[in-house]
């Protein structure tokens, strides 16, 4: 007869408490890893990283509005010249 000798399993309440303790430690470790990963990601960005894209967006918007106003002016001149 093969029997496994060893310590008897802990009582159910102790096993549950130990499992919950392990899960809580894993959750805390996971949160720490997420925070460290986020810090590493955001630390790579320069302090005023948003200024250059905003300047380009403003310049292209201004260019588009100027082009549209000029095209409207041309159309109005053609219409007035034809009447």
C-alpha positions as CSV (number, residue, x, y, z in Angstrom):
1,X,0.0,0.0,0.0
2,X,1.5,3.3,-1.1
3,X,0.8,6.1,1.3
4,X,2.2,9.6,1.1
5,X,3.7,10.6,4.4
6,X,4.1,14.2,5.3
7,X,2.5,16.9,7.3
8,X,-1.3,17.0,7.3
9,X,-2.9,19.8,5.4
10,X,-3.5,23.0,7.4
11,X,-7.0,23.6,8.5
12,X,-9.3,25.2,6.0
13,X,-9.4,28.6,7.7
14,X,-5.6,28.9,7.8
15,X,-5.3,27.8,4.1
16,X,-7.8,30.4,3.1
17,X,-6.1,33.1,5.1
18,X,-2.7,32.2,3.6
19,X,-4.2,32.2,0.0
20,X,-5.8,35.6,0.6
21,X,-2.5,37.0,2.0
22,X,-0.7,35.7,-1.1
23,X,-3.3,37.3,-3.5
24,X,-3.0,40.6,-1.7
25,X,0.8,40.6,-1.9
26,X,0.6,39.7,-5.7
27,X,-1.9,42.6,-6.2
28,X,0.4,45.0,-4.4
29,X,3.4,43.8,-6.4
30,X,1.4,44.2,-9.7
31,X,0.4,47.8,-8.8
32,X,4.0,48.6,-8.0
33,X,5.1,47.2,-11.3
34,X,2.5,49.2,-13.1
35,X,3.6,52.4,-11.4
36,X,7.2,51.8,-12.2
37,X,6.4,51.1,-15.9
38,X,4.3,54.3,-16.1
39,X,7.1,56.3,-14.5
40,X,9.6,54.9,-17.0
41,X,7.3,55.7,-19.9
42,X,6.5,59.3,-18.9
43,X,10.0,60.1,-17.8
44,X,11.1,59.7,-21.4
45,X,9.0,62.6,-22.5
46,X,10.7,66.1,-22.3
47,X,9.1,68.7,-20.1
48,X,7.3,70.7,-22.8
49,X,6.8,67.9,-25.3
50,X,3.4,69.3,-26.3
51,X,4.6,72.7,-27.5
52,X,6.0,71.7,-30.9
53,X,3.0,69.7,-32.1
54,X,0.7,72.5,-31.0
55,X,2.8,75.1,-32.9
56,X,2.6,72.9,-36.1
57,X,-1.2,72.5,-35.6
58,X,-1.6,76.2,-35.2
59,X,0.6,76.9,-38.3
60,X,-1.3,74.4,-40.5
61,X,-4.7,75.8,-39.3
62,X,-3.6,79.3,-40.1
63,X,-2.3,78.2,-43.5
64,X,-5.6,76.4,-44.2
65,X,-7.7,79.5,-43.2
66,X,-5.5,81.8,-45.3
67,X,-5.9,79.5,-48.3
68,X,-9.6,79.3,-47.8
69,X,-10.0,83.1,-47.5
70,X,-7.8,83.6,-50.6
71,X,-9.9,81.1,-52.6
72,X,-13.1,82.9,-51.5
73,X,-11.6,86.2,-52.5
74,X,-10.7,84.9,-56.0
75,X,-14.2,83.5,-56.5
76,X,-15.8,86.8,-55.5
77,X,-13.5,88.8,-57.8
78,X,-14.4,86.5,-60.7
79,X,-18.1,86.8,-59.9
80,X,-18.0,90.6,-59.7
81,X,-15.8,90.8,-62.9
82,X,-18.4,88.8,-64.8
83,X,-21.4,91.0,-63.8
